[in-house]
Structure formats: structure tokens, C-alpha cells
Amino acid sequence: MRMLSIVIPVHNERESVVPLYQRLKRVLDERPEVYEVIFVDDGSTDGTGDLLQQLADHDPTVVVIQLRRNFGQTAALAAGFDYARGDVIVSLDGDLQHAPEDIPALLEKIEEGYDIVSGWRKDRVDNFWTRRLPSRIANWLMAKLSGVPIHDFGTTFKAYRASVLKDVRLYGELHRFIPALASYYGARITEVPIQNITRPKGRSHYGLGRTFNVLFDMLTIKFLLSYLTRPMHLFGRLGLLGSSSGALILLYLLAYKLAGHHIMQEHG
């Protein structure tokens, strides 16, 4: 029987983890797969880790991975992916902005043969100027740069075949661009609309400043997709440009000297 792994990175989500766990159990208990729920505590300081451990003590399907400090969402997801034993892995946030009830829709597309199914927050409820507009621009640019025609790279809510994730190395803040990275290896990718829910508890860990990090990540992705196996095609061109510029300057100075000019006297 196929096994399903749910990976949830959390950081200071004490108020959200129990309601999330309860909703997950209702959804997963109705499915035929054997499953595990992996919470990755990313250095929480509000007691989230202790609360998760209590859940794990009473439910053998719950696994808790404790990180020693706050490494960030990408590192937390990577830790969960490395531990996961499932044939299919679903990742989602721990703040209740992702509805566990949407998991079957993602898994249905996996069963159709896709390797990655991305959630699409089609009807977003975020602030237009600080979240929706920057996100729309970033998603459009990422789709153009990567050639992956999905609308929402930013959401964590995705389903993956475990075999695809083994080819992807995560670092920095690249978790949102896993579809783009996996496309390099020929992964079949699609998306399904998901609910976009206003965060019911706590406060968001993201702001407008994250947009700049996303822009830099796009440059990284473009480099990886275009030059991963042939870096000299980029650095060789830059080196050739620098060398050619230096040679032209040297020839100019040599001709200037041979013409009888004294560079040090004129410009010293």
C-alpha cells in the first residue's frame, strides 16, 4: 500500500498546531494510504515544540523533528523531506492558512500521473499592495524564467512524488521554486486551486521585504536552469569579456606610448 507523508514546518505556532492536527486527522483517516505527519519545529520559542511532542507521544503517526535554532522554512522543509518515508509527500504551512481539506485534490492529480502538484491561491485574500501585487509580478517573472506555466510558485502547499524530490537540492530560500528546479529533470507539473484563508491566529512571519529575497532567488534559479551543467558558458563569457577589455586597453596604451607620449608625465 502506498504511504503518504505530510511535512509541516512550524515556527512559534503554538495556537495553530492542535487545530491543524485535528483537521489533518479527519482528512487522512478517510484515505486508504498509510500516513505519517511530520512536524518540523524550526527553533520555536513559544512552547510549540513541547506541544508537538505531546501529540507525538499519544499518536504514533506523528513525528516531530526539532531543529536547534531557526534555520528558515527551506531548511525545515528539507529536514522533513529527508526524513519522510512516503511515496508521496505533501507540504503545507502550520498557520492554518492552508486547508487540509484540499489535500485530496492535490493527490488526485498525483494519481493521474503528475510528479508535482502545486496549490494555486486563485482567489487571494491578502493585502493587494503588499502581498498580491508583488506576488503576481514575481510569479509571472518566475513562469517566464523557468518555463513552468503555473500561477503560484510562492505557496508551500504542494504534493510531490518522493522520487522527484531526491533530485532537488534545497538551500537559501529556494523551497518555493521546487517546481522550477524539478522541471530541469523532466518532472510533470500541474496546479489545482486551493482555498486562501486569512491567518486565524498569531501573526505572519513574512512581509514586503521578502520580495527582494525572491528577486535574488530568481536570478539563482535562472543560473541553475541555464548553466547548471555548463557553468563555463557563463563564466567563460564573462572572463573572455574581461580579458578582451584588458587587451584592448593594453594595446591602446602601447600605441599611445609608441606615438611619443609620456603617460606618467602627462597624467602623473
ABEGO torsion letter per residue (X at the ends): XBBBBBBBBBBGAAAAAAAAAAAAAAAAAABABBBBBBBBBBGBAAGAAAAAAAAAAABAABBBBBBABBAEAAAAAAAAAAABABABBBBBBAAGABBAAAAAAAAAAAAAGBABBBBBBABBABBAAAAAAAAAAAAAAAAAAAGBBBABAABABBBBBAAAAAABBBBEAAAAAAAAAAAAAGBBBBBBBBBBBBBABEBBABBAAAAAAAAAAAAAAAAAAAAAABAAAAAAAAAAAAAAAAAAAAAAAAAAAAAGBBAAAAAX
